[in-house]
Structures are given as structure tokens and as C-alpha cells.
Amino acid sequence: MPVAVKICCIASVEEARLALAHGAAALGLVSAMPSGPGVVSNERVAEVAAAMRTEPVRTFLLTSRTRAVEIAAQHAFCGTTTLQLVDHVPPRELRELRSLCPGVELVQVIHVTDESVLAEVEEAAPHVDALLLDSGNPALAVKELGGTGRTHDWAVSRRIRDAVFPLPLWLAGGLRAGNVARAVERVQPHGVDLCSGVRSEGRLDTGRLAAFMRAVAAA
């Protein structure tokens, strides 16, 4: 089965259309974060989500909120197909969020700092539709919740993939055309996710995007 590609940090309808034209299966729209690139307003998220509603692509709202009622209210305004929870959301909040947002995909991000995250994986997996492995560090004074451009230990990622299979697993963190084939081979994810690897000076770069898509197809 082909590896799905999610292009994150989408900043406009034009970028969304460019990513879609190159074969993206999903688009990431970054709302307010404590740090990291690509943040846009909720209004912009809603604009892009509305423009993509009839297109064959999923729209992910990246939210750093952790309380179900707040996440649900944000989603009601933004209208994406999917909620990407970039910080730790406790199981009780995940259950409440499921009831508040029926039919909306829930994707919990796990920041792979070391093997201790396996406990977090076990806790979250029964309550979500997918996991996304990234290279942030929520323990810092200013949390890193994505967009670091760093890779992490793919051996741990593979252990997580095998533990949760067949739950879909997205792999993020420092991916680019030069290393994505190796990442896919090591981890065997459902999909890959990136932001800076297809950008130049903050803007989606057609050449880098095309090169990344070729590398994924070859993998």
C-alpha cells in the first residue's frame, strides 16, 4: 500500500492546492503553539478547510489544547476532517472529545524522546484513530510540540509501530527527500509528515515538494 504524505504548516489555500496537486493525502494546519513554525489563525485554518472540503484530501487541525471542551470548540470553528493533538491529552479527555466530535478523526502525537514514551503510546492508542510520532520535547520550559526539523530514534518508532499495528502510524521529524526512503524502510509507517523539508525561506517549494514525492514513491 502506498505511503501517504501529509504536508504540514500549510499557510494558504494556494499552498494547499499546490500540495494537493503533487499528491498530498493530508494537509496540516497549525494553530497557536508555544513554539515552532507555520502557525496561522483559526480563521485561516477554517478558510483552507472549507476550500478543501470537496477535494480528495484530509485536513488536520494541529492544536496544543488539552481539554476536550476547548478542542471541540476550536474544531467547531475550524471544520477540519481531523484533529491532531500535539500535546498529551489524558484518556478521559480523549473519551469526552470522541463524544463531542463524532466522526472526526483523532490523531495523538507522541514525541519520541526515549523508550519511556511506550507507556504513553499504550495509554493513548485505544482512544484514537491514529498516532503520529514526532521529535518535539514537551518537557522543556517552552514546550516543543513539533516543527523541530530533527529526526528521532527510528528504532523506537518501529517498536511503537509494531505494538499498535494495524492502528495507522504517521512518522514525522526531520524528514526530507534524502532520508525518507530510509525512514519508510526502518519504520514502515502508514504515512509520513513534514514541514521544513519541502520549504525554502518558509514557503512551500515546488522543486523540493516534487523531489520528496518522488522519493516516497521510490520507497
C-alpha atoms as an extended CHARMM CRD file, in Angstrom:
* protein
*
       219  EXT
         1         1  MET       CA              0.0000000000        0.0000000000        0.0000000000  PROA      1               0.0000000000
         2         2  PRO       CA              1.4540000000        3.4150000000       -0.9500000000  PROA      2               0.0000000000
         3         3  VAL       CA              2.7830000000        5.5720000000        1.8710000000  PROA      3               0.0000000000
         4         4  ALA       CA              0.5300000000        8.5840000000        2.4630000000  PROA      4               0.0000000000
         5         5  VAL       CA              2.1180000000       12.0380000000        2.5900000000  PROA      5               0.0000000000
         6         6  LYS       CA              0.9800000000       14.8450000000        4.8690000000  PROA      6               0.0000000000
         7         7  ILE       CA              2.3180000000       18.3050000000        4.1320000000  PROA      7               0.0000000000
         8         8  CYS       CA              2.2440000000       20.4190000000        7.2570000000  PROA      8               0.0000000000
         9         9  CYS       CA              2.4590000000       24.1560000000        8.0010000000  PROA      9               0.0000000000
        10        10  ILE       CA              0.0600000000       24.9560000000        5.1560000000  PROA      10              0.0000000000
        11        11  ALA       CA             -0.2710000000       28.7510000000        5.1560000000  PROA      11              0.0000000000
        12        12  SER       CA             -2.8850000000       29.4450000000        2.4820000000  PROA      12              0.0000000000
        13        13  VAL       CA             -5.3910000000       27.9800000000        0.0570000000  PROA      13              0.0000000000
        14        14  GLU       CA             -2.7380000000       28.3520000000       -2.6550000000  PROA      14              0.0000000000
        15        15  GLU       CA             -0.2510000000       26.2110000000       -0.7040000000  PROA      15              0.0000000000
        16        16  ALA       CA             -2.9800000000       23.6630000000       -0.0530000000  PROA      16              0.0000000000
        17        17  ARG       CA             -3.7060000000       23.3970000000       -3.7650000000  PROA      17              0.0000000000
        18        18  LEU       CA             -0.0020000000       23.0790000000       -4.5770000000  PROA      18              0.0000000000
        19        19  ALA       CA              0.4290000000       20.2430000000       -2.0800000000  PROA      19              0.0000000000
        20        20  LEU       CA             -2.7020000000       18.5290000000       -3.3620000000  PROA      20              0.0000000000
        21        21  ALA       CA             -1.5130000000       18.8230000000       -6.9740000000  PROA      21              0.0000000000
        22        22  HSD       CA              1.6850000000       16.9820000000       -6.0130000000  PROA      22              0.0000000000
        23        23  GLY       CA             -0.2120000000       14.1130000000       -4.4220000000  PROA      23              0.0000000000
        24        24  ALA       CA             -0.5500000000       15.0270000000       -0.7480000000  PROA      24              0.0000000000
        25        25  ALA       CA             -3.1130000000       12.8870000000        1.0570000000  PROA      25              0.0000000000
        26        26  ALA       CA             -3.3420000000       15.2350000000        4.0300000000  PROA      26              0.0000000000
        27        27  LEU       CA             -2.6420000000       18.8510000000        4.9210000000  PROA      27              0.0000000000
        28        28  GLY       CA             -1.5300000000       20.1350000000        8.3240000000  PROA      28              0.0000000000
        29        29  LEU       CA             -2.8360000000       23.4770000000        9.5910000000  PROA      29              0.0000000000
        30        30  VAL       CA             -1.0010000000       24.7360000000       12.6760000000  PROA      30              0.0000000000
        31        31  SER       CA             -2.9510000000       26.7490000000       15.2290000000  PROA      31              0.0000000000
        32        32  ALA       CA             -1.4620000000       28.5960000000       18.2250000000  PROA      32              0.0000000000
        33        33  MET       CA              1.6260000000       26.8540000000       19.6350000000  PROA      33              0.0000000000
        34        34  PRO       CA              4.1480000000       27.6510000000       22.3770000000  PROA      34              0.0000000000
        35        35  SER       CA              6.9400000000       27.4180000000       19.7680000000  PROA      35              0.0000000000
        36        36  GLY       CA              7.6730000000       26.2770000000       16.2340000000  PROA      36              0.0000000000
        37        37  PRO       CA              6.9120000000       27.3580000000       12.6560000000  PROA      37              0.0000000000
        38        38  GLY       CA              3.8440000000       27.5660000000       10.4900000000  PROA      38              0.0000000000
        39        39  VAL       CA              1.2700000000       28.9980000000       12.9020000000  PROA      39              0.0000000000
        40        40  VAL       CA             -1.8110000000       30.5140000000       11.2700000000  PROA      40              0.0000000000
        41        41  SER       CA             -5.0250000000       31.9340000000       12.6830000000  PROA      41              0.0000000000
        42        42  ASN       CA             -8.1320000000       29.8340000000       13.2780000000  PROA      42              0.0000000000
        43        43  GLU       CA             -9.7540000000       31.9190000000       10.5560000000  PROA      43              0.0000000000
        44        44  ARG       CA             -7.0960000000       30.8220000000        8.0580000000  PROA      44              0.0000000000
        45        45  VAL       CA             -7.4710000000       27.1880000000        9.1360000000  PROA      45              0.0000000000
        46        46  ALA       CA            -11.2190000000       27.4330000000        8.5310000000  PROA      46              0.0000000000
        47        47  GLU       CA            -10.6640000000       29.0690000000        5.1300000000  PROA      47              0.0000000000
        48        48  VAL       CA             -8.3400000000       26.3130000000        3.9160000000  PROA      48              0.0000000000
        49        49  ALA       CA            -10.5050000000       23.5390000000        5.3770000000  PROA      49              0.0000000000
        50        50  ALA       CA            -13.5650000000       24.9330000000        3.5940000000  PROA      50              0.0000000000
        51        51  ALA       CA            -11.7020000000       25.2290000000        0.2760000000  PROA      51              0.0000000000
        52        52  MET       CA            -10.5390000000       21.6020000000        0.5250000000  PROA      52              0.0000000000
        53        53  ARG       CA            -13.8900000000       20.1420000000        1.5920000000  PROA      53              0.0000000000
        54        54  THR       CA            -14.7240000000       18.7450000000       -1.8470000000  PROA      54              0.0000000000
        55        55  GLU       CA            -11.1530000000       17.6560000000       -2.6090000000  PROA      55              0.0000000000
        56        56  PRO       CA             -9.7020000000       14.1610000000       -2.0180000000  PROA      56              0.0000000000
        57        57  VAL       CA             -7.5390000000       15.2940000000        0.8880000000  PROA      57              0.0000000000
        58        58  ARG       CA             -7.7870000000       15.3040000000        4.6970000000  PROA      58              0.0000000000
        59        59  THR       CA             -7.2550000000       18.4880000000        6.6640000000  PROA      59              0.0000000000
        60        60  PHE       CA             -5.5620000000       18.2570000000       10.0790000000  PROA      60              0.0000000000
        61        61  LEU       CA             -6.0100000000       20.9430000000       12.7200000000  PROA      61              0.0000000000
        62        62  LEU       CA             -2.8710000000       20.9220000000       14.8840000000  PROA      62              0.0000000000
        63        63  THR       CA             -3.9770000000       22.0300000000       18.3280000000  PROA      63              0.0000000000
        64        64  SER       CA             -1.9720000000       22.3760000000       21.5410000000  PROA      64              0.0000000000
        65        65  ARG       CA             -5.0980000000       22.4410000000       23.6820000000  PROA      65              0.0000000000
        66        66  THR       CA             -5.5790000000       19.5190000000       26.0390000000  PROA      66              0.0000000000
        67        67  ARG       CA             -9.1390000000       19.8760000000       27.3700000000  PROA      67              0.0000000000
        68        68  ALA       CA            -11.8730000000       18.2250000000       25.3190000000  PROA      68              0.0000000000
        69        69  VAL       CA            -14.3570000000       21.0960000000       25.5270000000  PROA      69              0.0000000000
        70        70  GLU       CA            -11.7620000000       23.5960000000       24.2980000000  PROA      70              0.0000000000
        71        71  ILE       CA            -10.5810000000       21.3560000000       21.4630000000  PROA      71              0.0000000000
        72        72  ALA       CA            -14.1710000000       20.6830000000       20.3860000000  PROA      72              0.0000000000
        73        73  ALA       CA            -14.9700000000       24.3930000000       20.3480000000  PROA      73              0.0000000000
        74        74  GLN       CA            -11.9010000000       25.1010000000       18.2230000000  PROA      74              0.0000000000
        75        75  HSD       CA            -12.8310000000       22.3140000000       15.8380000000  PROA      75              0.0000000000
        76        76  ALA       CA            -16.4160000000       23.6040000000       15.5410000000  PROA      76              0.0000000000
        77        77  PHE       CA            -14.9740000000       26.8810000000       14.2550000000  PROA      77              0.0000000000
        78        78  CYS       CA            -12.2460000000       25.4100000000       12.0240000000  PROA      78              0.0000000000
        79        79  GLY       CA            -14.1100000000       22.4660000000       10.4630000000  PROA      79              0.0000000000
        80        80  THR       CA            -11.2040000000       20.1960000000        9.5770000000  PROA      80              0.0000000000
        81        81  THR       CA            -11.5960000000       16.4750000000        8.9760000000  PROA      81              0.0000000000
        82        82  THR       CA             -9.0200000000       15.5710000000       11.6120000000  PROA      82              0.0000000000
        83        83  LEU       CA             -7.7470000000       16.7560000000       14.9880000000  PROA      83              0.0000000000
        84        84  GLN       CA             -4.0050000000       16.3840000000       15.5630000000  PROA      84              0.0000000000
        85        85  LEU       CA             -3.3670000000       16.5980000000       19.3000000000  PROA      85              0.0000000000
        86        86  VAL       CA              0.2190000000       17.7720000000       19.6230000000  PROA      86              0.0000000000
        87        87  ASP       CA              0.3560000000       17.7470000000       23.4340000000  PROA      87              0.0000000000
        88        88  HSD       CA             -0.5430000000       14.9380000000       25.8340000000  PROA      88              0.0000000000
        89        89  VAL       CA             -4.3170000000       14.5700000000       26.1660000000  PROA      89              0.0000000000
        90        90  PRO       CA             -5.3860000000       12.2660000000       29.0360000000  PROA      90              0.0000000000
        91        91  PRO       CA             -7.6310000000        9.2920000000       28.2120000000  PROA      91              0.0000000000
        92        92  ARG       CA            -10.6520000000       10.8000000000       29.9860000000  PROA      92              0.0000000000
        93        93  GLU       CA            -10.3660000000       13.8910000000       27.7740000000  PROA      93              0.0000000000
        94        94  LEU       CA             -9.9430000000       11.7240000000       24.6600000000  PROA      94              0.0000000000
        95        95  ARG       CA            -13.1360000000        9.8530000000       25.5140000000  PROA      95              0.0000000000
        96        96  GLU       CA            -15.0120000000       13.1100000000       26.0340000000  PROA      96              0.0000000000
        97        97  LEU       CA            -13.5900000000       14.5450000000       22.8170000000  PROA      97              0.0000000000
        98        98  ARG       CA            -14.8000000000       11.4930000000       20.9160000000  PROA      98              0.0000000000
        99        99  SER       CA            -18.3330000000       12.1180000000       22.1590000000  PROA      99              0.0000000000
       100       100  LEU       CA            -18.1580000000       15.8510000000       21.4270000000  PROA      100             0.0000000000
       101       101  CYS       CA            -16.7420000000       15.3960000000       17.9070000000  PROA      101             0.0000000000
       102       102  PRO       CA            -18.3380000000       12.2530000000       16.4480000000  PROA      102             0.0000000000
       103       103  GLY       CA            -16.9930000000       11.3360000000       13.0310000000  PROA      103             0.0000000000
       104       104  VAL       CA            -13.8730000000       13.4680000000       13.4230000000  PROA      104             0.0000000000
       105       105  GLU       CA            -10.5240000000       11.6480000000       13.2300000000  PROA      105             0.0000000000
       106       106  LEU       CA             -8.3910000000       11.9010000000       16.3580000000  PROA      106             0.0000000000
       107       107  VAL       CA             -4.6210000000       11.6800000000       15.9260000000  PROA      107             0.0000000000
       108       108  GLN       CA             -2.4820000000       11.7620000000       19.0540000000  PROA      108             0.0000000000
       109       109  VAL       CA              1.1070000000       12.9650000000       18.6640000000  PROA      109             0.0000000000
       110       110  ILE       CA              3.7780000000       11.0780000000       20.5910000000  PROA      110             0.0000000000
       111       111  HSD       CA              7.0920000000       12.9000000000       20.9180000000  PROA      111             0.0000000000
       112       112  VAL       CA              9.7560000000       10.1940000000       20.7700000000  PROA      112             0.0000000000
       113       113  THR       CA             12.3100000000       11.3440000000       23.3090000000  PROA      113             0.0000000000
       114       114  ASP       CA             13.2670000000        7.8400000000       24.5260000000  PROA      114             0.0000000000
       115       115  GLU       CA             11.7110000000        4.4480000000       25.2520000000  PROA      115             0.0000000000
       116       116  SER       CA              9.6770000000        5.8630000000       28.1300000000  PROA      116             0.0000000000
       117       117  VAL       CA              7.1020000000        7.0520000000       25.5880000000  PROA      117             0.0000000000
       118       118  LEU       CA              5.9300000000        3.4490000000       25.1370000000  PROA      118             0.0000000000
       119       119  ALA       CA              3.7570000000        3.8840000000       28.2330000000  PROA      119             0.0000000000
       120       120  GLU       CA              2.1640000000        6.9680000000       26.6720000000  PROA      120             0.0000000000
       121       121  VAL       CA              1.5290000000        5.0020000000       23.4740000000  PROA      121             0.0000000000
       122       122  GLU       CA             -0.2160000000        2.2230000000       25.3920000000  PROA      122             0.0000000000
       123       123  GLU       CA             -2.3950000000        4.7720000000       27.1660000000  PROA      123             0.0000000000
       124       124  ALA       CA             -3.4520000000        6.7130000000       24.0650000000  PROA      124             0.0000000000
       125       125  ALA       CA             -3.7810000000        4.0640000000       21.3450000000  PROA      125             0.0000000000
       126       126  PRO       CA             -7.1930000000        2.6260000000       22.3660000000  PROA      126             0.0000000000
       127       127  HSD       CA             -8.8210000000        6.0650000000       22.1960000000  PROA      127             0.0000000000
       128       128  VAL       CA             -7.6280000000        7.4740000000       18.8540000000  PROA      128             0.0000000000
       129       129  ASP       CA             -7.7730000000        6.7480000000       15.1300000000  PROA      129             0.0000000000
       130       130  ALA       CA             -4.0240000000        7.1020000000       14.5610000000  PROA      130             0.0000000000
       131       131  LEU       CA             -0.7510000000        8.0480000000       16.2110000000  PROA      131             0.0000000000
       132       132  LEU       CA              1.8360000000       10.4780000000       14.8570000000  PROA      132             0.0000000000
       133       133  LEU       CA              5.4420000000       10.1870000000       16.0060000000  PROA      133             0.0000000000
       134       134  ASP       CA              7.3740000000       13.4520000000       16.1360000000  PROA      134             0.0000000000
       135       135  SER       CA             10.5970000000       14.8380000000       17.5940000000  PROA      135             0.0000000000
       136       136  GLY       CA              9.4320000000       17.5460000000       19.9690000000  PROA      136             0.0000000000
       137       137  ASN       CA             10.1250000000       17.8620000000       23.6800000000  PROA      137             0.0000000000
       138       138  PRO       CA              7.0870000000       18.7190000000       25.8300000000  PROA      138             0.0000000000
       139       139  ALA       CA              9.2450000000       18.7040000000       28.9970000000  PROA      139             0.0000000000
       140       140  LEU       CA             11.0580000000       21.9540000000       28.1310000000  PROA      140             0.0000000000
       141       141  ALA       CA             10.1210000000       25.2130000000       29.8440000000  PROA      141             0.0000000000
       142       142  VAL       CA              8.8280000000       26.3750000000       26.4570000000  PROA      142             0.0000000000
       143       143  LYS       CA              7.3380000000       23.2170000000       25.0290000000  PROA      143             0.0000000000
       144       144  GLU       CA              8.4610000000       21.9300000000       21.6370000000  PROA      144             0.0000000000
       145       145  LEU       CA              5.3640000000       20.3260000000       20.1180000000  PROA      145             0.0000000000
       146       146  GLY       CA              6.5650000000       19.8840000000       16.5400000000  PROA      146             0.0000000000
       147       147  GLY       CA              8.3260000000       21.6290000000       13.7030000000  PROA      147             0.0000000000
       148       148  THR       CA             11.8160000000       20.9840000000       15.0940000000  PROA      148             0.0000000000
       149       149  GLY       CA             13.3010000000       19.6330000000       11.8550000000  PROA      149             0.0000000000
       150       150  ARG       CA             15.0350000000       16.9300000000       13.9030000000  PROA      150             0.0000000000
       151       151  THR       CA             14.8820000000       13.1850000000       13.4190000000  PROA      151             0.0000000000
       152       152  HSD       CA             14.4730000000       10.8500000000       16.3860000000  PROA      152             0.0000000000
       153       153  ASP       CA             15.3610000000        7.2210000000       17.0730000000  PROA      153             0.0000000000
       154       154  TRP       CA             13.5410000000        5.2900000000       14.3590000000  PROA      154             0.0000000000
       155       155  ALA       CA             14.2300000000        2.0190000000       16.1910000000  PROA      155             0.0000000000
       156       156  VAL       CA             11.8580000000        3.2090000000       18.9240000000  PROA      156             0.0000000000
       157       157  SER       CA              9.3940000000        4.3230000000       16.2390000000  PROA      157             0.0000000000
       158       158  ARG       CA              9.4470000000        0.8350000000       14.7470000000  PROA      158             0.0000000000
       159       159  ARG       CA              8.7590000000       -0.6980000000       18.1650000000  PROA      159             0.0000000000
       160       160  ILE       CA              5.7510000000        1.6030000000       18.5030000000  PROA      160             0.0000000000
       161       161  ARG       CA              4.5460000000        0.7660000000       15.0050000000  PROA      161             0.0000000000
       162       162  ASP       CA              4.7030000000       -2.9630000000       15.7080000000  PROA      162             0.0000000000
       163       163  ALA       CA              3.0000000000       -2.5340000000       19.0890000000  PROA      163             0.0000000000
       164       164  VAL       CA             -0.0230000000       -0.6500000000       17.7170000000  PROA      164             0.0000000000
       165       165  PHE       CA             -0.4070000000       -2.2390000000       14.2590000000  PROA      165             0.0000000000
       166       166  PRO       CA             -2.8670000000       -2.1170000000       12.4750000000  PROA      166             0.0000000000
       167       167  LEU       CA             -3.5700000000        1.3070000000       14.0010000000  PROA      167             0.0000000000
       168       168  PRO       CA             -2.3040000000        3.8280000000       11.4130000000  PROA      168             0.0000000000
       169       169  LEU       CA              1.0110000000        5.4270000000       12.3200000000  PROA      169             0.0000000000
       170       170  TRP       CA              2.3510000000        8.6680000000       10.8430000000  PROA      170             0.0000000000
       171       171  LEU       CA              6.0860000000        9.4140000000       11.0450000000  PROA      171             0.0000000000
       172       172  ALA       CA              7.3480000000       12.9880000000       11.3330000000  PROA      172             0.0000000000
       173       173  GLY       CA             10.5290000000       14.7120000000       12.4170000000  PROA      173             0.0000000000
       174       174  GLY       CA             13.3320000000       15.8810000000       10.1470000000  PROA      174             0.0000000000
       175       175  LEU       CA             12.1340000000       14.0660000000        7.0370000000  PROA      175             0.0000000000
       176       176  ARG       CA             13.3140000000       15.1840000000        3.6020000000  PROA      176             0.0000000000
       177       177  ALA       CA             13.8960000000       13.7260000000        0.1470000000  PROA      177             0.0000000000
       178       178  GLY       CA             17.3140000000       12.3810000000        1.1500000000  PROA      178             0.0000000000
       179       179  ASN       CA             16.2040000000       10.3130000000        4.1280000000  PROA      179             0.0000000000
       180       180  VAL       CA             12.5230000000        9.4540000000        3.6810000000  PROA      180             0.0000000000
       181       181  ALA       CA             13.1770000000        6.1440000000        1.8740000000  PROA      181             0.0000000000
       182       182  ARG       CA             15.3810000000        5.0100000000        4.7590000000  PROA      182             0.0000000000
       183       183  ALA       CA             12.7500000000        6.1260000000        7.2750000000  PROA      183             0.0000000000
       184       184  VAL       CA              9.9920000000        4.2210000000        5.4730000000  PROA      184             0.0000000000
       185       185  GLU       CA             12.1460000000        1.1040000000        5.2840000000  PROA      185             0.0000000000
       186       186  ARG       CA             13.0040000000        1.2510000000        9.0060000000  PROA      186             0.0000000000
       187       187  VAL       CA              9.6010000000        2.1520000000       10.4310000000  PROA      187             0.0000000000
       188       188  GLN       CA              7.0390000000        1.0080000000        7.8230000000  PROA      188             0.0000000000
       189       189  PRO       CA              4.5750000000        3.7890000000        8.6940000000  PROA      189             0.0000000000
       190       190  HSD       CA              1.1290000000        4.3530000000        7.2270000000  PROA      190             0.0000000000
       191       191  GLY       CA              2.2200000000        7.8490000000        6.2780000000  PROA      191             0.0000000000
       192       192  VAL       CA              4.9540000000       10.4790000000        6.5490000000  PROA      192             0.0000000000
       193       193  ASP       CA              4.5950000000       14.0840000000        7.6170000000  PROA      193             0.0000000000
       194       194  LEU       CA              6.8750000000       17.0760000000        7.1020000000  PROA      194             0.0000000000
       195       195  CYS       CA              7.0500000000       20.8450000000        7.0720000000  PROA      195             0.0000000000
       196       196  SER       CA             10.5280000000       22.3570000000        6.6350000000  PROA      196             0.0000000000
       197       197  GLY       CA             11.7710000000       19.5850000000        4.3220000000  PROA      197             0.0000000000
       198       198  VAL       CA              9.6860000000       20.9220000000        1.4430000000  PROA      198             0.0000000000
       199       199  ARG       CA             10.1210000000       24.6360000000        2.1210000000  PROA      199             0.0000000000
       200       200  SER       CA             12.5400000000       27.3970000000        1.1640000000  PROA      200             0.0000000000
       201       201  GLU       CA             12.5480000000       30.5990000000        3.2170000000  PROA      201             0.0000000000
       202       202  GLY       CA              9.3350000000       29.4430000000        4.8450000000  PROA      202             0.0000000000
       203       203  ARG       CA              7.4430000000       28.9370000000        1.6000000000  PROA      203             0.0000000000
       204       204  LEU       CA              6.3480000000       25.6770000000        0.0290000000  PROA      204             0.0000000000
       205       205  ASP       CA              8.9580000000       24.9250000000       -2.6450000000  PROA      205             0.0000000000
       206       206  THR       CA              7.7340000000       23.1970000000       -5.8080000000  PROA      206             0.0000000000
       207       207  GLY       CA             11.0980000000       21.5800000000       -6.5340000000  PROA      207             0.0000000000
       208       208  ARG       CA             11.5660000000       20.2120000000       -3.0140000000  PROA      208             0.0000000000
       209       209  LEU       CA              7.9710000000       19.0490000000       -2.9140000000  PROA      209             0.0000000000
       210       210  ALA       CA              8.3270000000       17.1730000000       -6.2030000000  PROA      210             0.0000000000
       211       211  ALA       CA             11.6430000000       15.6240000000       -5.1110000000  PROA      211             0.0000000000
       212       212  PHE       CA             10.1200000000       14.4410000000       -1.8300000000  PROA      212             0.0000000000
       213       213  MET       CA              7.1470000000       12.8890000000       -3.5730000000  PROA      213             0.0000000000
       214       214  ARG       CA              9.4700000000       11.0520000000       -5.9870000000  PROA      214             0.0000000000
       215       215  ALA       CA             11.5000000000        9.7460000000       -3.0560000000  PROA      215             0.0000000000
       216       216  VAL       CA              8.3630000000        8.4690000000       -1.2880000000  PROA      216             0.0000000000
       217       217  ALA       CA              7.1240000000        6.7990000000       -4.4740000000  PROA      217             0.0000000000
       218       218  ALA       CA             10.5070000000        5.1030000000       -4.9380000000  PROA      218             0.0000000000
       219       219  ALA       CA             10.4200000000        3.8500000000       -1.3400000000  PROA      219             0.0000000000
